[in-house]
Amino acid sequence: MTDLMIERREGVVEVTFNRPEKFNSFTRAMYTEMRELFLATAQDTTVKAVVLRGAGGKAFAAGNDIADFLAQDQVSYEAEIRTMFDALAALPQVTIAAVDGVCVGGGLGIATFCDLRLATAKSKFGYPIARTLGNALSAPVLFRCAAIFGESITREMLLAARLVTAQRAYGLGALAEVVEDGDALTASVAALVEEILLLSGVTRRTTKDQLAFRAGTIEQVPEGEEALLREVYGGPDFAEGVRAFLAKEKPAFRG
């Protein structure tokens, strides 16, 4: 079985993150495959909607696979991941995150770079990295979270390491719909896609171009960010976070 299951049907591309035993955590190969898929799909005028979901019913996605992440230069890896986010954001199609379960780390990054998000009632969202690995987000990912959830909730996610429930996210406008369970989510996404397939492509493309222009003014990488992230990933908190994660212990951060 592949880590990414890609299904194509008339007007729709559906991508399923297929590592349920790892809460659908991402590998570098998965990020690369997604980027190439998004770049190719952007050129396919027959596709009007792209749906992203996680397998297994426990998670949309739980961030990076830690073993794969530690095998890379983390700062270069983050930069490579951003090219996937850029390709996702640039898709002219309507992008939909169908969230059933945990949606954290890179999973939340992908969800926030989608146009629309639907979720089951049990789903939770956040970036609890301050209590796990002690690392930091790249600025464009942080800014996109603030654009979707609001700055105060983004601060709560990161500075207090709290997760946000689906009901609260819906109240904030971050979710288009909250449904009871996975079956209801599948039905709601199918109904939404059927609506989208009937809508004007001119409206879709123009609106997405306008919003992309606006987003581009706040989601650029600030000058000096690479040096800042290298300090983070080379520092004591990240080293302690990794040690504790692998040992299944609570980290004792000093930074």
C-alpha positions in Angstrom: 0.0 0.0 0.0 1.2 3.5 -0.8 1.5 6.2 1.8 -0.5 8.5 -0.5 -3.6 7.0 -2.1 -4.7 9.2 -5.1 -8.2 8.7 -6.6 -9.3 10.5 -9.7 -12.9 10.8 -10.8 -14.7 13.2 -13.0 -13.8 16.7 -11.9 -12.2 15.6 -8.6 -8.8 14.5 -7.2 -8.9 12.9 -3.8 -5.8 12.3 -1.8 -5.7 10.1 1.3 -2.8 10.1 3.7 -2.4 6.4 4.3 -0.3 5.8 7.4 -2.9 5.2 10.0 -0.6 3.3 12.3 1.5 6.5 12.5 -1.4 8.8 12.7 -0.8 9.6 9.0 2.5 11.5 9.8 4.3 12.7 6.8 7.6 11.7 5.3 9.8 13.7 3.0 8.7 11.4 0.1 5.1 12.2 0.8 5.7 15.9 0.8 7.5 15.6 -2.5 4.8 13.5 -4.0 2.1 15.9 -2.9 4.1 18.9 -4.3 4.4 17.2 -7.7 0.8 16.2 -7.7 -0.4 19.7 -6.9 1.9 21.2 -9.6 0.5 18.7 -12.2 -3.1 19.2 -11.0 -2.8 23.0 -11.4 -2.5 22.4 -15.1 -5.5 20.1 -15.4 -8.5 22.2 -16.3 -10.8 19.2 -16.0 -10.3 19.1 -12.2 -12.5 21.5 -10.2 -11.9 20.2 -6.6 -9.2 18.5 -4.6 -10.0 16.7 -1.4 -7.5 15.8 1.2 -8.2 13.3 4.0 -6.5 10.9 6.4 -7.0 7.2 6.6 -8.1 5.3 9.7 -10.5 7.6 11.5 -8.1 8.7 14.2 -6.1 11.5 12.5 -6.1 13.8 9.5 -2.4 14.0 10.0 -0.1 14.3 13.0 2.8 16.3 11.5 6.2 15.0 10.5 7.4 11.4 10.9 10.0 12.1 13.6 12.5 9.5 12.4 12.3 10.8 8.8 12.5 14.4 10.1 15.6 13.8 12.2 17.4 12.2 9.2 17.3 15.5 7.4 18.8 19.0 7.8 15.7 20.3 9.5 15.9 23.9 8.2 16.4 22.7 4.6 13.5 20.3 5.1 11.2 23.1 6.3 12.1 25.1 3.2 11.3 22.1 1.1 7.9 21.6 2.8 7.1 25.2 2.1 7.3 24.5 -1.6 4.6 21.9 -1.1 2.5 24.5 0.8 3.1 27.0 -2.0 1.9 24.5 -4.6 -1.2 23.6 -2.6 -2.1 27.3 -2.1 -1.6 28.0 -5.8 -4.0 25.4 -7.0 -6.8 27.0 -9.0 -9.2 24.3 -7.9 -11.2 24.4 -4.7 -9.2 22.5 -2.1 -11.0 20.8 0.8 -9.6 19.3 4.0 -11.8 16.5 5.4 -10.6 16.2 9.0 -11.5 13.2 11.1 -9.5 13.1 14.3 -6.2 14.7 15.2 -5.0 17.6 12.9 -1.7 18.9 14.3 1.7 20.0 13.0 2.1 19.6 9.3 -1.4 18.2 9.1 -2.8 21.5 10.4 -0.5 23.3 8.0 -2.0 21.5 5.1 -5.5 22.0 6.4 -5.0 25.8 6.8 -3.6 26.1 3.3 -6.8 24.5 1.9 -9.7 26.7 0.9 -12.3 24.8 3.0 -12.2 22.6 6.0 -14.9 20.2 7.3 -14.4 18.1 10.4 -16.0 15.5 12.7 -17.0 16.5 16.2 -14.1 14.6 17.8 -11.4 16.4 15.7 -8.8 18.6 17.4 -6.4 21.2 15.9 -3.2 22.7 17.1 0.6 23.1 17.1 1.6 21.6 20.5 5.3 21.8 19.6 6.2 23.8 22.8 5.5 20.7 24.9 6.9 18.1 22.4 9.9 18.9 20.2 10.6 22.5 21.3 11.0 23.7 17.7 9.2 26.5 15.8 7.1 27.0 12.7 8.2 28.7 9.6 6.7 32.2 9.3 4.4 31.5 6.3 2.8 28.5 8.1 2.4 30.6 11.3 0.8 33.5 9.4 -1.6 31.2 7.5 -2.8 29.7 10.9 -3.4 33.2 12.2 -5.3 34.1 9.0 -7.6 31.0 9.4 -8.0 30.7 13.2 -7.2 34.3 14.3 -4.1 35.6 16.0 -5.3 35.1 19.6 -6.1 31.4 19.0 -2.9 30.9 17.1 -1.0 32.3 20.1 -2.9 29.9 22.4 -2.1 27.0 20.1 1.6 27.8 20.2 2.3 29.7 23.4 0.1 27.5 25.6 0.3 24.3 23.5 -3.4 23.9 23.6 -5.5 22.0 21.1 -8.7 23.6 19.7 -11.9 21.5 19.5 -13.9 21.2 16.3 -16.8 23.0 17.9 -14.6 26.0 18.8 -12.9 26.0 15.4 -16.4 26.1 13.8 -17.4 29.0 16.0 -14.2 30.9 14.9 -15.1 30.4 11.2 -12.1 28.1 10.6 -14.4 25.2 9.7 -17.2 25.2 7.1 -19.0 22.4 8.8 -18.8 20.0 11.8 -20.5 16.6 11.5 -21.1 13.7 13.8 -18.7 11.0 12.5 -16.6 9.7 9.6 -19.6 8.5 7.6 -21.3 11.9 7.9 -18.0 13.6 6.9 -17.8 11.5 3.7 -21.4 12.4 2.8 -20.9 16.1 3.5 -17.7 16.3 1.5 -19.4 14.5 -1.4 -22.4 16.9 -1.3 -20.0 19.9 -1.2 -18.0 18.6 -4.1 -21.2 18.1 -6.2 -22.1 21.7 -5.5 -18.7 22.9 -6.5 -18.7 21.0 -9.8 -21.8 23.1 -10.9 -20.3 26.5 -10.1 -18.5 29.0 -12.2 -14.9 28.4 -12.9 -14.4 32.1 -13.6 -15.6 33.0 -10.1 -13.4 30.3 -8.6 -10.2 31.3 -10.4 -10.6 35.0 -10.0 -11.5 34.8 -6.3 -8.5 32.5 -5.6 -6.2 34.8 -7.5 -7.4 37.8 -5.5 -7.1 36.0 -2.2 -3.6 34.7 -3.2 -2.5 38.2 -3.9 -3.7 39.4 -0.5 -2.2 36.4 1.3 1.1 37.0 -0.4 1.5 40.3 1.4 1.6 38.6 4.8 3.0 35.2 4.2 6.4 35.9 2.9 9.5 34.5 4.6 11.0 37.3 6.8 14.6 38.3 6.3 16.9 36.3 8.6 14.4 33.5 9.2 16.8 30.7 8.1 19.4 31.8 10.6 16.6 32.0 13.3 15.4 28.4 12.5 19.0 27.1 12.5 19.4 28.5 16.0 16.2 26.7 17.0 17.1 23.4 15.5 20.6 23.5 16.8 19.6 24.6 20.3 19.1 22.8 23.6 15.3 22.7 23.6 15.1 20.8 20.3 17.7 18.4 21.4 15.9 17.8 24.7 12.5 17.5 22.9 13.9 14.9 20.5 15.5 12.9 23.4 12.3 12.9 25.4 10.1 12.1 22.5 12.2 9.1 21.6 12.4 8.0 25.2 8.7 8.6 25.7 9.4 10.9 28.5 8.3 14.4 29.4 10.9 16.9 28.2 12.7 19.3 30.6 13.1 22.4 28.5 15.7 25.0 29.4 15.5 27.5 26.6 
